[in-house]
Amino acid sequence: MTPPDPVELWTTADIARRLALTQERARQLANSEGFPVPSFRHGRSRFWTISDVEVWIAEHRPAKADQEEQKTDRQD
């Protein structure tokens, strides 16, 4: 099995940064019911596609989804 492009994957550390949470809280979310299944595993590490996580954020943390859109708008 060929792993996906690493640029398109997030770890719990990336999710924590995206949501402005601690890594421990991001791990808790990643283990919760309804969070996307990791797209790839390497050893003990789990990796999610950015799009899967962003869809979850839009559904479960809409205020955070709006914050990311505002950041993108300001950078343009």
All heavy atoms as a GROMACS GRO file, in nm:
protein
  624
    1MET      N    1   0.085  -0.119   0.000
    1MET     CA    2   0.000   0.000   0.000
    1MET      C    3   0.089   0.124   0.000
    1MET      O    4   0.178   0.138   0.082
    1MET     CB    5  -0.088  -0.001   0.124
    1MET     CG    6  -0.176   0.119   0.137
    1MET     SD    7  -0.288   0.093   0.276
    1MET     CE    8  -0.308   0.260   0.327
    2THR      N    9   0.065   0.211  -0.092
    2THR     CA   10   0.141   0.336  -0.102
    2THR      C   11   0.075   0.441  -0.014
    2THR      O   12  -0.046   0.463  -0.026
    2THR     CB   13   0.144   0.385  -0.248
    2THR    OG1   14   0.198   0.282  -0.329
    2THR    CG2   15   0.228   0.511  -0.260
    3PRO      N   16   0.151   0.507   0.072
    3PRO     CA   17   0.091   0.609   0.156
    3PRO      C   18   0.051   0.730   0.074
    3PRO      O   19   0.112   0.759  -0.030
    3PRO     CB   20   0.202   0.644   0.255
    3PRO     CG   21   0.328   0.605   0.188
    3PRO     CD   22   0.293   0.489   0.098
    4PRO      N   23  -0.051   0.802   0.119
    4PRO     CA   24  -0.090   0.926   0.050
    4PRO      C   25   0.022   1.030   0.059
    4PRO      O   26   0.114   1.017   0.138
    4PRO     CB   27  -0.213   0.973   0.127
    4PRO     CG   28  -0.257   0.856   0.206
    4PRO     CD   29  -0.138   0.771   0.229
    5ASP      N   30   0.013   1.132  -0.023
    5ASP     CA   31   0.108   1.243  -0.020
    5ASP      C   32   0.109   1.304   0.120
    5ASP      O   33   0.005   1.347   0.169
    5ASP     CB   34   0.067   1.346  -0.124
    5ASP     CG   35   0.164   1.462  -0.135
    5ASP    OD1   36   0.255   1.474  -0.050
    5ASP    OD2   37   0.148   1.542  -0.227
    6PRO      N   38   0.224   1.311   0.188
    6PRO     CA   39   0.227   1.362   0.325
    6PRO      C   40   0.183   1.507   0.338
    6PRO      O   41   0.140   1.549   0.444
    6PRO     CB   42   0.373   1.344   0.368
    6PRO     CG   43   0.450   1.320   0.245
    6PRO     CD   44   0.354   1.268   0.142
    7VAL      N   45   0.191   1.583   0.231
    7VAL     CA   46   0.146   1.722   0.235
    7VAL      C   47  -0.004   1.729   0.257
    7VAL      O   48  -0.055   1.826   0.312
    7VAL     CB   49   0.187   1.795   0.105
    7VAL    CG1   50   0.132   1.936   0.101
    7VAL    CG2   51   0.338   1.795   0.089
    8GLU      N   52  -0.076   1.626   0.217
    8GLU     CA   53  -0.221   1.625   0.227
    8GLU      C   54  -0.271   1.557   0.355
    8GLU      O   55  -0.389   1.534   0.370
    8GLU     CB   56  -0.280   1.556   0.106
    8GLU     CG   57  -0.248   1.626  -0.024
    8GLU     CD   58  -0.301   1.552  -0.145
    8GLU    OE1   59  -0.373   1.453  -0.128
    8GLU    OE2   60  -0.270   1.594  -0.256
    9LEU      N   61  -0.179   1.526   0.446
    9LEU     CA   62  -0.216   1.455   0.568
    9LEU      C   63  -0.188   1.539   0.692
    9LEU      O   64  -0.094   1.618   0.694
    9LEU     CB   65  -0.138   1.324   0.578
    9LEU     CG   66  -0.163   1.222   0.469
    9LEU    CD1   67  -0.070   1.103   0.487
    9LEU    CD2   68  -0.308   1.176   0.470
   10TRP      N   69  -0.270   1.519   0.793
   10TRP     CA   70  -0.250   1.584   0.922
   10TRP      C   71  -0.235   1.480   1.031
   10TRP      O   72  -0.300   1.375   1.028
   10TRP     CB   73  -0.370   1.670   0.956
   10TRP     CG   74  -0.366   1.808   0.899
   10TRP    CD1   75  -0.262   1.868   0.834
   10TRP    CD2   76  -0.471   1.904   0.904
   10TRP    NE1   77  -0.296   1.995   0.797
   10TRP    CE2   78  -0.424   2.020   0.838
   10TRP    CE3   79  -0.599   1.903   0.954
   10TRP    CZ2   80  -0.502   2.134   0.825
   10TRP    CZ3   81  -0.676   2.016   0.941
   10TRP    CH2   82  -0.628   2.131   0.877
   11THR      N   83  -0.152   1.511   1.128
   11THR     CA   84  -0.139   1.434   1.250
   11THR      C   85  -0.224   1.502   1.357
   11THR      O   86  -0.281   1.609   1.333
   11THR     CB   87   0.008   1.431   1.297
   11THR    OG1   88   0.047   1.566   1.330
   11THR    CG2   89   0.099   1.373   1.191
   12THR      N   90  -0.228   1.444   1.477
   12THR     CA   91  -0.302   1.511   1.585
   12THR      C   92  -0.237   1.645   1.619
   12THR      O   93  -0.307   1.738   1.658
   12THR     CB   94  -0.311   1.423   1.711
   12THR    OG1   95  -0.182   1.377   1.746
   12THR    CG2   96  -0.406   1.307   1.690
   13ALA      N   97  -0.106   1.658   1.600
   13ALA     CA   98  -0.040   1.787   1.624
   13ALA      C   99  -0.092   1.893   1.527
   13ALA      O  100  -0.117   2.008   1.566
   13ALA     CB  101   0.111   1.773   1.612
   14ASP      N  102  -0.110   1.855   1.401
   14ASP     CA  103  -0.164   1.948   1.302
   14ASP      C  104  -0.308   1.986   1.334
   14ASP      O  105  -0.348   2.102   1.322
   14ASP     CB  106  -0.158   1.886   1.162
   14ASP     CG  107  -0.017   1.856   1.117
   14ASP    OD1  108   0.071   1.943   1.128
   14ASP    OD2  109   0.005   1.742   1.070
   15ILE      N  110  -0.385   1.888   1.376
   15ILE     CA  111  -0.525   1.913   1.414
   15ILE      C  112  -0.530   2.006   1.534
   15ILE      O  113  -0.611   2.099   1.538
   15ILE     CB  114  -0.598   1.780   1.441
   15ILE    CG1  115  -0.606   1.698   1.312
   15ILE    CG2  116  -0.737   1.804   1.501
   15ILE    CD1  117  -0.645   1.552   1.332
   16ALA      N  118  -0.441   1.984   1.630
   16ALA     CA  119  -0.435   2.070   1.748
   16ALA      C  120  -0.406   2.215   1.707
   16ALA      O  121  -0.472   2.308   1.755
   16ALA     CB  122  -0.329   2.020   1.845
   17ARG      N  123  -0.309   2.234   1.618
   17ARG     CA  124  -0.278   2.370   1.571
   17ARG      C  125  -0.397   2.432   1.499
   17ARG      O  126  -0.429   2.548   1.519
   17ARG     CB  127  -0.155   2.368   1.479
   17ARG     CG  128  -0.024   2.368   1.553
   17ARG     CD  129   0.093   2.394   1.459
   17ARG     NE  130   0.110   2.287   1.362
   17ARG     CZ  131   0.174   2.173   1.385
   17ARG    NH1  132   0.226   2.151   1.503
   17ARG    NH2  133   0.185   2.082   1.291
   18ARG      N  134  -0.460   2.354   1.413
   18ARG     CA  135  -0.573   2.405   1.334
   18ARG      C  136  -0.687   2.451   1.424
   18ARG      O  137  -0.752   2.552   1.399
   18ARG     CB  138  -0.620   2.296   1.237
   18ARG     CG  139  -0.750   2.321   1.167
   18ARG     CD  140  -0.743   2.442   1.075
   18ARG     NE  141  -0.867   2.459   1.006
   18ARG     CZ  142  -0.974   2.524   1.055
   18ARG    NH1  143  -0.970   2.578   1.175
   18ARG    NH2  144  -1.085   2.534   0.984
   19LEU      N  145  -0.711   2.376   1.533
   19LEU     CA  146  -0.823   2.408   1.622
   19LEU      C  147  -0.782   2.489   1.745
   19LEU      O  148  -0.865   2.519   1.830
   19LEU     CB  149  -0.892   2.278   1.667
   19LEU     CG  150  -0.962   2.200   1.556
   19LEU    CD1  151  -1.009   2.066   1.608
   19LEU    CD2  152  -1.078   2.281   1.501
   20ALA      N  153  -0.654   2.523   1.754
   20ALA     CA  154  -0.600   2.597   1.869
   20ALA      C  155  -0.629   2.522   1.999
   20ALA      O  156  -0.681   2.577   2.096
   20ALA     CB  157  -0.656   2.739   1.873
   21LEU      N  158  -0.593   2.394   1.999
   21LEU     CA  159  -0.612   2.307   2.115
   21LEU      C  160  -0.478   2.249   2.156
   21LEU      O  161  -0.381   2.255   2.081
   21LEU     CB  162  -0.705   2.189   2.078
   21LEU     CG  163  -0.843   2.221   2.026
   21LEU    CD1  164  -0.908   2.094   1.974
   21LEU    CD2  165  -0.927   2.283   2.135
   22THR      N  166  -0.476   2.185   2.272
   22THR     CA  167  -0.358   2.110   2.310
   22THR      C  168  -0.356   1.981   2.228
   22THR      O  169  -0.459   1.935   2.178
   22THR     CB  170  -0.359   2.073   2.459
   22THR    OG1  171  -0.469   1.985   2.484
   22THR    CG2  172  -0.369   2.198   2.547
   23GLN      N  173  -0.238   1.921   2.219
   23GLN     CA  174  -0.229   1.794   2.147
   23GLN      C  175  -0.310   1.686   2.218
   23GLN      O  176  -0.369   1.601   2.152
   23GLN     CB  177  -0.084   1.752   2.131
   23GLN     CG  178  -0.013   1.833   2.024
   23GLN     CD  179   0.124   1.777   1.992
   23GLN    OE1  180   0.144   1.656   1.990
   23GLN    NE2  181   0.218   1.865   1.967
   24GLU      N  182  -0.313   1.691   2.350
   24GLU     CA  183  -0.392   1.592   2.424
   24GLU      C  184  -0.539   1.605   2.389
   24GLU      O  185  -0.608   1.505   2.367
   24GLU     CB  186  -0.370   1.607   2.575
   24GLU     CG  187  -0.453   1.509   2.657
   24GLU     CD  188  -0.427   1.362   2.624
   24GLU    OE1  189  -0.315   1.327   2.582
   24GLU    OE2  190  -0.520   1.282   2.639
   25ARG      N  191  -0.591   1.726   2.383
   25ARG     CA  192  -0.732   1.745   2.347
   25ARG      C  193  -0.758   1.700   2.204
   25ARG      O  194  -0.862   1.638   2.174
   25ARG     CB  195  -0.774   1.891   2.366
   25ARG     CG  196  -0.920   1.916   2.335
   25ARG     CD  197  -1.012   1.840   2.428
   25ARG     NE  198  -1.151   1.862   2.389
   25ARG     CZ  199  -1.241   1.765   2.375
   25ARG    NH1  200  -1.211   1.639   2.404
   25ARG    NH2  201  -1.363   1.792   2.336
   26ALA      N  202  -0.664   1.725   2.115
   26ALA     CA  203  -0.679   1.680   1.976
   26ALA      C  204  -0.683   1.527   1.970
   26ALA      O  205  -0.761   1.469   1.895
   26ALA     CB  206  -0.567   1.734   1.889
   27ARG      N  207  -0.599   1.461   2.052
   27ARG     CA  208  -0.602   1.314   2.058
   27ARG      C  209  -0.737   1.264   2.109
   27ARG      O  210  -0.791   1.166   2.059
   27ARG     CB  211  -0.488   1.261   2.147
   27ARG     CG  212  -0.357   1.250   2.077
   27ARG     CD  213  -0.253   1.175   2.160
   27ARG     NE  214  -0.203   1.255   2.270
   27ARG     CZ  215  -0.107   1.346   2.259
   27ARG    NH1  216  -0.051   1.367   2.143
   27ARG    NH2  217  -0.065   1.413   2.363
   28GLN      N  218  -0.791   1.332   2.209
   28GLN     CA  219  -0.922   1.294   2.261
   28GLN      C  220  -1.028   1.305   2.152
   28GLN      O  221  -1.112   1.216   2.137
   28GLN     CB  222  -0.960   1.381   2.381
   28GLN     CG  223  -0.877   1.355   2.503
   28GLN     CD  224  -0.901   1.458   2.612
   28GLN    OE1  225  -0.973   1.556   2.595
   28GLN    NE2  226  -0.839   1.436   2.728
   29LEU      N  227  -1.027   1.414   2.078
   29LEU     CA  228  -1.123   1.431   1.968
   29LEU      C  229  -1.105   1.322   1.863
   29LEU      O  230  -1.202   1.266   1.813
   29LEU     CB  231  -1.108   1.569   1.904
   29LEU     CG  232  -1.158   1.687   1.984
   29LEU    CD1  233  -1.121   1.817   1.913
   29LEU    CD2  234  -1.307   1.678   2.007
   30ALA      N  235  -0.979   1.294   1.830
   30ALA     CA  236  -0.949   1.194   1.727
   30ALA      C  237  -0.998   1.055   1.769
   30ALA      O  238  -1.028   0.972   1.682
   30ALA     CB  239  -0.800   1.191   1.697
   31ASN      N  240  -1.008   1.031   1.898
   31ASN     CA  241  -1.057   0.903   1.949
   31ASN      C  242  -1.207   0.901   1.974
   31ASN      O  243  -1.262   0.798   2.012
   31ASN     CB  244  -0.983   0.866   2.079
   31ASN     CG  245  -0.839   0.832   2.054
   31ASN    OD1  246  -0.804   0.774   1.952
   31ASN    ND2  247  -0.754   0.869   2.148
   32SER      N  248  -1.272   1.014   1.952
   32SER     CA  249  -1.414   1.022   1.981
   32SER      C  250  -1.499   0.966   1.866
   32SER      O  251  -1.455   0.962   1.750
   32SER     CB  252  -1.456   1.166   2.010
   32SER     OG  253  -1.443   1.246   1.894
   33GLU      N  254  -1.617   0.924   1.901
   33GLU     CA  255  -1.711   0.872   1.802
   33GLU      C  256  -1.746   0.983   1.703
   33GLU      O  257  -1.769   1.097   1.742
   33GLU     CB  258  -1.838   0.823   1.871
   33GLU     CG  259  -1.933   0.752   1.780
   33GLU     CD  260  -2.053   0.696   1.854
   33GLU    OE1  261  -2.038   0.658   1.972
   33GLU    OE2  262  -2.160   0.691   1.792
   34GLY      N  263  -1.745   0.950   1.578
   34GLY     CA  264  -1.781   1.047   1.475
   34GLY      C  265  -1.663   1.118   1.411
   34GLY      O  266  -1.678   1.181   1.307
   35PHE      N  267  -1.544   1.109   1.474
   35PHE     CA  268  -1.427   1.170   1.412
   35PHE      C  269  -1.385   1.081   1.296
   35PHE      O  270  -1.400   0.958   1.302
   35PHE     CB  271  -1.312   1.183   1.513
   35PHE     CG  272  -1.208   1.282   1.470
   35PHE    CD1  273  -1.227   1.417   1.493
   35PHE    CD2  274  -1.094   1.242   1.406
   35PHE    CE1  275  -1.132   1.510   1.453
   35PHE    CE2  276  -0.998   1.332   1.364
   35PHE     CZ  277  -1.018   1.468   1.388
   36PRO      N  278  -1.334   1.139   1.189
   36PRO     CA  279  -1.296   1.057   1.073
   36PRO      C  280  -1.195   0.948   1.109
   36PRO      O  281  -1.110   0.966   1.197
   36PRO     CB  282  -1.232   1.158   0.977
   36PRO     CG  283  -1.280   1.290   1.021
   36PRO     CD  284  -1.308   1.281   1.167
   37VAL      N  285  -1.206   0.838   1.040
   37VAL     CA  286  -1.111   0.729   1.055
   37VAL      C  287  -0.979   0.773   0.991
   37VAL      O  288  -0.980   0.835   0.885
   37VAL     CB  289  -1.165   0.601   0.985
   37VAL    CG1  290  -1.063   0.490   0.986
   37VAL    CG2  291  -1.296   0.558   1.048
   38PRO      N  292  -0.866   0.744   1.054
   38PRO     CA  293  -0.738   0.782   0.992
   38PRO      C  294  -0.726   0.720   0.853
   38PRO      O  295  -0.766   0.606   0.829
   38PRO     CB  296  -0.633   0.723   1.086
   38PRO     CG  297  -0.703   0.704   1.216
   38PRO     CD  298  -0.846   0.676   1.182
   39SER      N  299  -0.669   0.795   0.762
   39SER     CA  300  -0.650   0.748   0.625
   39SER      C  301  -0.526   0.663   0.610
   39SER      O  302  -0.513   0.586   0.516
   39SER     CB  303  -0.639   0.867   0.530
   39SER     OG  304  -0.758   0.941   0.533
   40PHE      N  305  -0.433   0.680   0.704
   40PHE     CA  306  -0.306   0.609   0.694
   40PHE      C  307  -0.249   0.595   0.834
   40PHE      O  308  -0.267   0.681   0.919
   40PHE     CB  309  -0.210   0.689   0.604
   40PHE     CG  310  -0.077   0.625   0.584
   40PHE    CD1  311  -0.064   0.512   0.505
   40PHE    CD2  312   0.036   0.678   0.644
   40PHE    CE1  313   0.061   0.454   0.486
   40PHE    CE2  314   0.160   0.620   0.626
   40PHE     CZ  315   0.173   0.508   0.546
   41ARG      N  316  -0.180   0.484   0.857
   41ARG     CA  317  -0.110   0.460   0.983
   41ARG      C  318   0.033   0.420   0.952
   41ARG      O  319   0.059   0.349   0.856
   41ARG     CB  320  -0.177   0.347   1.062
   41ARG     CG  321  -0.312   0.383   1.118
   41ARG     CD  322  -0.372   0.263   1.192
   41ARG     NE  323  -0.506   0.290   1.235
   41ARG     CZ  324  -0.537   0.334   1.358
   41ARG    NH1  325  -0.444   0.349   1.448
   41ARG    NH2  326  -0.662   0.358   1.389
   42HIS      N  327   0.122   0.467   1.036
   42HIS     CA  328   0.262   0.428   1.026
   42HIS      C  329   0.310   0.406   1.169
   42HIS      O  330   0.321   0.503   1.246
   42HIS     CB  331   0.346   0.535   0.956
   42HIS     CG  332   0.490   0.498   0.945
   42HIS    ND1  333   0.533   0.392   0.869
   42HIS    CD2  334   0.601   0.551   1.000
   42HIS    CE1  335   0.664   0.383   0.878
   42HIS    NE2  336   0.708   0.478   0.957
   43GLY      N  337   0.332   0.281   1.204
   43GLY     CA  338   0.364   0.251   1.342
   43GLY      C  339   0.246   0.290   1.430
   43GLY      O  340   0.133   0.253   1.404
   44ARG      N  341   0.275   0.369   1.532
   44ARG     CA  342   0.168   0.416   1.621
   44ARG      C  343   0.107   0.547   1.575
   44ARG      O  344   0.010   0.595   1.634
   44ARG     CB  345   0.224   0.432   1.762
   44ARG     CG  346   0.260   0.299   1.824
   44ARG     CD  347   0.318   0.315   1.962
   44ARG     NE  348   0.240   0.406   2.045
   44ARG     CZ  349   0.276   0.449   2.164
   44ARG    NH1  350   0.390   0.412   2.215
   44ARG    NH2  351   0.199   0.531   2.232
   45SER      N  352   0.162   0.606   1.472
   45SER     CA  353   0.114   0.736   1.424
   45SER      C  354  -0.007   0.719   1.333
   45SER      O  355  -0.014   0.626   1.254
   45SER     CB  356   0.224   0.809   1.347
   45SER     OG  357   0.334   0.832   1.430
   46ARG      N  358  -0.099   0.812   1.346
   46ARG     CA  359  -0.218   0.814   1.261
   46ARG      C  360  -0.218   0.942   1.180
   46ARG      O  361  -0.174   1.046   1.226
   46ARG     CB  362  -0.345   0.808   1.347
   46ARG     CG  363  -0.353   0.683   1.430
   46ARG     CD  364  -0.473   0.683   1.522
   46ARG     NE  365  -0.461   0.791   1.620
   46ARG     CZ  366  -0.560   0.829   1.702
   46ARG    NH1  367  -0.677   0.771   1.694
   46ARG    NH2  368  -0.541   0.925   1.789
   47PHE      N  369  -0.271   0.932   1.059
   47PHE     CA  370  -0.273   1.045   0.968
   47PHE      C  371  -0.412   1.056   0.905
   47PHE      O  372  -0.469   0.955   0.864
   47PHE     CB  373  -0.170   1.027   0.856
   47PHE     CG  374  -0.030   1.014   0.908
   47PHE    CD1  375   0.020   0.890   0.946
   47PHE    CD2  376   0.052   1.125   0.919
   47PHE    CE1  377   0.149   0.877   0.994
   47PHE    CE2  378   0.181   1.113   0.967
   47PHE     CZ  379   0.230   0.989   1.006
   48TRP      N  380  -0.463   1.178   0.898
   48TRP     CA  381  -0.595   1.205   0.839
   48TRP      C  382  -0.577   1.295   0.718
   48TRP      O  383  -0.490   1.381   0.716
   48TRP     CB  384  -0.684   1.278   0.940
   48TRP     CG  385  -0.725   1.197   1.056
   48TRP    CD1  386  -0.842   1.128   1.071
   48TRP    CD2  387  -0.652   1.175   1.177
   48TRP    NE1  388  -0.846   1.065   1.193
   48TRP    CE2  389  -0.730   1.092   1.260
   48TRP    CE3  390  -0.528   1.216   1.225
   48TRP    CZ2  391  -0.688   1.050   1.385
   48TRP    CZ3  392  -0.486   1.175   1.349
   48TRP    CH2  393  -0.566   1.093   1.428
   49THR      N  394  -0.664   1.278   0.620
   49THR     CA  395  -0.661   1.372   0.508
   49THR      C  396  -0.716   1.504   0.557
   49THR      O  397  -0.809   1.509   0.640
   49THR     CB  398  -0.744   1.323   0.387
   49THR    OG1  399  -0.880   1.305   0.428
   49THR    CG2  400  -0.689   1.194   0.329
   50ILE      N  401  -0.659   1.610   0.508
   50ILE     CA  402  -0.701   1.743   0.549
   50ILE      C  403  -0.849   1.763   0.519
   50ILE      O  404  -0.924   1.816   0.602
   50ILE     CB  405  -0.616   1.851   0.479
   50ILE    CG1  406  -0.471   1.840   0.527
   50ILE    CG2  407  -0.671   1.990   0.503
   50ILE    CD1  408  -0.373   1.925   0.448
   51SER      N  409  -0.893   1.718   0.404
   51SER     CA  410  -1.034   1.740   0.367
   51SER      C  411  -1.129   1.668   0.462
   51SER      O  412  -1.233   1.724   0.499
   51SER     CB  413  -1.059   1.696   0.222
   51SER     OG  414  -1.027   1.559   0.206
   52ASP      N  415  -1.094   1.547   0.507
   52ASP     CA  416  -1.180   1.476   0.604
   52ASP      C  417  -1.190   1.554   0.734
   52ASP      O  418  -1.299   1.567   0.791
   52ASP     CB  419  -1.125   1.336   0.634
   52ASP     CG  420  -1.146   1.237   0.521
   52ASP    OD1  421  -1.219   1.269   0.425
   52ASP    OD2  422  -1.087   1.127   0.530
   53VAL      N  423  -1.078   1.606   0.781
   53VAL     CA  424  -1.078   1.681   0.907
   53VAL      C  425  -1.155   1.812   0.889
   53VAL      O  426  -1.234   1.851   0.976
   53VAL     CB  427  -0.936   1.707   0.957
   53VAL    CG1  428  -0.937   1.794   1.083
   53VAL    CG2  429  -0.865   1.574   0.986
   54GLU      N  430  -1.135   1.879   0.777
   54GLU     CA  431  -1.206   2.006   0.755
   54GLU      C  432  -1.357   1.985   0.748
   54GLU      O  433  -1.434   2.068   0.797
   54GLU     CB  434  -1.155   2.076   0.628
   54GLU     CG  435  -1.017   2.136   0.643
   54GLU     CD  436  -1.008   2.253   0.742
   54GLU    OE1  437  -1.111   2.307   0.786
   54GLU    OE2  438  -0.894   2.289   0.774
   55VAL      N  439  -1.402   1.876   0.689
   55VAL     CA  440  -1.546   1.845   0.686
   55VAL      C  441  -1.596   1.824   0.829
   55VAL      O  442  -1.701   1.877   0.867
   55VAL     CB  443  -1.575   1.721   0.598
   55VAL    CG1  444  -1.715   1.669   0.620
   55VAL    CG2  445  -1.552   1.755   0.452
   56TRP      N  446  -1.520   1.750   0.910
   56TRP     CA  447  -1.558   1.728   1.049
   56TRP      C  448  -1.564   1.861   1.124
   56TRP      O  449  -1.658   1.886   1.199
   56TRP     CB  450  -1.459   1.632   1.116
   56TRP     CG  451  -1.498   1.599   1.256
   56TRP    CD1  452  -1.577   1.497   1.297
   56TRP    CD2  453  -1.461   1.670   1.375
   56TRP    NE1  454  -1.592   1.500   1.435
   56TRP    CE2  455  -1.522   1.606   1.484
   56TRP    CE3  456  -1.383   1.783   1.399
   56TRP    CZ2  457  -1.507   1.651   1.615
   56TRP    CZ3  458  -1.367   1.827   1.529
   56TRP    CH2  459  -1.428   1.762   1.635
   57ILE      N  460  -1.466   1.947   1.103
   57ILE     CA  461  -1.464   2.078   1.169
   57ILE      C  462  -1.587   2.158   1.130
   57ILE      O  463  -1.654   2.218   1.215
   57ILE     CB  464  -1.335   2.155   1.136
   57ILE    CG1  465  -1.215   2.086   1.203
   57ILE    CG2  466  -1.345   2.301   1.179
   57ILE    CD1  467  -1.079   2.140   1.156
   58ALA      N  468  -1.620   2.160   1.002
   58ALA     CA  469  -1.736   2.236   0.954
   58ALA      C  470  -1.866   2.186   1.019
   58ALA      O  471  -1.954   2.265   1.050
   58ALA     CB  472  -1.746   2.227   0.803
   59GLU      N  473  -1.874   2.054   1.042
   59GLU     CA  474  -1.995   1.997   1.101
   59GLU      C  475  -1.999   2.010   1.252
   59GLU      O  476  -2.106   2.031   1.310
   59GLU     CB  477  -2.005   1.849   1.064
   59GLU     CG  478  -2.033   1.825   0.918
   59GLU     CD  479  -2.031   1.678   0.881
   59GLU    OE1  480  -2.015   1.592   0.971
   59GLU    OE2  481  -2.043   1.648   0.761
   60HIS      N  482  -1.884   1.996   1.318
   60HIS     CA  483  -1.881   1.987   1.464
   60HIS      C  484  -1.823   2.108   1.534
   60HIS      O  485  -1.843   2.124   1.655
   60HIS     CB  486  -1.803   1.861   1.506
   60HIS     CG  487  -1.865   1.736   1.456
   60HIS    ND1  488  -1.969   1.674   1.521
   60HIS    CD2  489  -1.842   1.663   1.344
   60HIS    CE1  490  -2.005   1.567   1.452
   60HIS    NE2  491  -1.930   1.559   1.344
   61ARG      N  492  -1.750   2.190   1.464
   61ARG     CA  493  -1.690   2.311   1.521
   61ARG      C  494  -1.704   2.425   1.420
   61ARG      O  495  -1.605   2.480   1.373
   61ARG     CB  496  -1.541   2.290   1.552
   61ARG     CG  497  -1.508   2.179   1.647
   61ARG     CD  498  -1.547   2.219   1.790
   61ARG     NE  499  -1.489   2.131   1.889
   61ARG     CZ  500  -1.544   2.015   1.928
   61ARG    NH1  501  -1.654   1.973   1.874
   61ARG    NH2  502  -1.488   1.943   2.022
   62PRO      N  503  -1.828   2.462   1.385
   62PRO     CA  504  -1.848   2.560   1.278
   62PRO      C  505  -1.781   2.695   1.303
   62PRO      O  506  -1.736   2.760   1.210
   62PRO     CB  507  -2.000   2.574   1.267
   62PRO     CG  508  -2.056   2.508   1.387
   62PRO     CD  509  -1.954   2.414   1.440
   63ALA      N  510  -1.769   2.736   1.429
   63ALA     CA  511  -1.702   2.862   1.457
   63ALA      C  512  -1.555   2.856   1.416
   63ALA      O  513  -1.498   2.954   1.368
   63ALA     CB  514  -1.714   2.898   1.605
   64LYS      N  515  -1.493   2.740   1.434
   64LYS     CA  516  -1.353   2.722   1.394
   64LYS      C  517  -1.342   2.720   1.241
   64LYS      O  518  -1.244   2.768   1.185
   64LYS     CB  519  -1.295   2.592   1.451
   64LYS     CG  520  -1.288   2.591   1.600
   64LYS     CD  521  -1.176   2.677   1.651
   64LYS     CE  522  -1.165   2.665   1.802
   64LYS     NZ  523  -1.053   2.738   1.857
   65ALA      N  524  -1.439   2.664   1.173
   65ALA     CA  525  -1.438   2.663   1.026
   65ALA      C  526  -1.446   2.806   0.975
   65ALA      O  527  -1.374   2.844   0.882
   65ALA     CB  528  -1.553   2.580   0.972
   66ASP      N  529  -1.531   2.886   1.038
   66ASP     CA  530  -1.544   3.027   0.999
   66ASP      C  531  -1.414   3.102   1.023
   66ASP      O  532  -1.375   3.186   0.943
   66ASP     CB  533  -1.657   3.095   1.075
   66ASP     CG  534  -1.794   3.043   1.035
   66ASP    OD1  535  -1.806   2.981   0.928
   66ASP    OD2  536  -1.890   3.063   1.112
   67GLN      N  537  -1.344   3.073   1.131
   67GLN     CA  538  -1.217   3.139   1.161
   67GLN      C  539  -1.114   3.111   1.052
   67GLN      O  540  -1.041   3.200   1.012
   67GLN     CB  541  -1.162   3.093   1.296
   67GLN     CG  542  -1.240   3.144   1.414
   67GLN     CD  543  -1.192   3.083   1.545
   67GLN    OE1  544  -1.107   2.995   1.547
   67GLN    NE2  545  -1.249   3.130   1.655
   68GLU      N  546  -1.109   2.989   1.004
   68GLU     CA  547  -1.013   2.955   0.899
   68GLU      C  548  -1.046   3.029   0.770
   68GLU      O  549  -0.957   3.078   0.702
   68GLU     CB  550  -1.011   2.804   0.874
   68GLU     CG  551  -0.906   2.760   0.775
   68GLU     CD  552  -0.764   2.788   0.821
   68GLU    OE1  553  -0.739   2.806   0.941
   68GLU    OE2  554  -0.675   2.793   0.733
   69GLU      N  555  -1.174   3.041   0.737
   69GLU     CA  556  -1.213   3.114   0.617
   69GLU      C  557  -1.174   3.261   0.629
   69GLU      O  558  -1.129   3.322   0.533
   69GLU     CB  559  -1.364   3.101   0.594
   69GLU     CG  560  -1.405   2.964   0.547
   69GLU     CD  561  -1.556   2.949   0.535
   69GLU    OE1  562  -1.627   3.051   0.540
   69GLU    OE2  563  -1.602   2.835   0.522
   70GLN      N  564  -1.190   3.318   0.749
   70GLN     CA  565  -1.153   3.458   0.769
   70GLN      C  566  -1.003   3.477   0.753
   70GLN      O  567  -0.958   3.573   0.694
   70GLN     CB  568  -1.198   3.506   0.907
   70GLN     CG  569  -1.348   3.516   0.919
   70GLN     CD  570  -1.394   3.540   1.062
   70GLN    OE1  571  -1.313   3.552   1.153
   70GLN    NE2  572  -1.524   3.543   1.082
   71LYS      N  573  -0.921   3.383   0.803
   71LYS     CA  574  -0.776   3.390   0.786
   71LYS      C  575  -0.741   3.388   0.639
   71LYS      O  576  -0.658   3.464   0.592
   71LYS     CB  577  -0.708   3.270   0.854
   71LYS     CG  578  -0.691   3.283   0.999
   71LYS     CD  579  -0.609   3.162   1.045
   71LYS     CE  580  -0.626   3.135   1.190
   71LYS     NZ  581  -0.555   3.014   1.232
   72THR      N  582  -0.804   3.298   0.564
   72THR     CA  583  -0.778   3.285   0.420
   72THR      C  584  -0.815   3.414   0.348
   72THR      O  585  -0.742   3.461   0.262
   72THR     CB  586  -0.856   3.166   0.362
   72THR    OG1  587  -0.820   3.049   0.436
   72THR    CG2  588  -0.824   3.145   0.216
   73ASP      N  589  -0.929   3.472   0.385
   73ASP     CA  590  -0.973   3.596   0.322
   73ASP      C  591  -0.873   3.709   0.346
   73ASP      O  592  -0.845   3.788   0.258
   73ASP     CB  593  -1.111   3.640   0.374
   73ASP     CG  594  -1.222   3.546   0.328
   73ASP    OD1  595  -1.198   3.469   0.233
   73ASP    OD2  596  -1.331   3.550   0.387
   74ARG      N  597  -0.816   3.717   0.465
   74ARG     CA  598  -0.721   3.823   0.499
   74ARG      C  599  -0.589   3.805   0.425
   74ARG      O  600  -0.520   3.901   0.398
   74ARG     CB  601  -0.694   3.828   0.649
   74ARG     CG  602  -0.807   3.897   0.725
   74ARG     CD  603  -0.774   3.903   0.869
   74ARG     NE  604  -0.831   3.781   0.924
   74ARG     CZ  605  -0.808   3.731   1.044
   74ARG    NH1  606  -0.726   3.790   1.124
   74ARG    NH2  607  -0.864   3.621   1.084
   75GLN      N  608  -0.552   3.682   0.393
   75GLN     CA  609  -0.424   3.655   0.327
   75GLN      C  610  -0.431   3.685   0.178
   75GLN      O  611  -0.329   3.699   0.115
   75GLN     CB  612  -0.381   3.511   0.350
   75GLN     CG  613  -0.346   3.482   0.494
   75GLN     CD  614  -0.316   3.336   0.518
   75GLN    OE1  615  -0.322   3.255   0.426
   75GLN    NE2  616  -0.287   3.302   0.641
   76ASP      N  617  -0.549   3.690   0.121
   76ASP     CA  618  -0.562   3.714  -0.024
   76ASP      C  619  -0.530   3.857  -0.061
   76ASP      O  620  -0.530   3.948   0.006
   76ASP     CB  621  -0.704   3.680  -0.071
   76ASP     CG  622  -0.730   3.530  -0.064
   76ASP    OD1  623  -0.631   3.455  -0.060
   76ASP    OD2  624  -0.847   3.491  -0.062
   0.00000   0.00000   0.00000
